[in-house]
Amino acid sequence: MARTTTGADVLGRLPDGRSMVIQCKRYTPKSKVPSREIRDLLGAKVHFKVDVAIFVATTYFSGPAEKFATENDILAVHLDHLGLWNNGASLLSLGPVGGLRQGDRRHRQQ
């Protein structure tokens, strides 16, 4: 894995050999990730010619960001997912959690 200076925090490979780019952001709990951040990650995915793009945030994604991530096959790892991932869930198993990768409305209200 390597740290980059062109819109990605991590470039690496998944255990199955696919290439990946990861963008990590720390937001306050009341903030939401805007769609422009997800668009930037899509640009990094294209630029680096990787197979998988992953956005990791310490909060939730705005509706437009969530929709853009889903439409462009970007794995959006939000606050609730971090606990699952930390407890041993595989990263790629988090994608289908709650349909749109956001958990359900109950998760967002807690």
C-alpha positions, 0 to 999 in steps of 0.5 A: 500500500502507498500513500498518494497525493492525487486524491487518494489516501491508499492504493493497494490490492484486495486479497483476491488480487483486485486493485483498490483506491481508498479515500478516508475522511474524518467528519464531525458526527452531525456532518454528512459526506457531500456528493462532490467527495464521492465524485472526486473518488470516482475520478481517482478510480479512473485515474489510477485504473483500479478495480474497486473504490472505497470511501471511508468516513466517520459519519454518514453520506448525504442522500446525493452522495449515497445515490452517486456511490451506489450508481457508480459501484463505490463502496461507501463505508460509514460510521455504522460500518466501521464498527462491523469492519473493526469487529472482523467483517470483511470489507467487501461484505459491508456493501450490501448492508442495508441496501444502499450501503447506509444501513437503514433509517434506524442506524441513521437516527442513532 
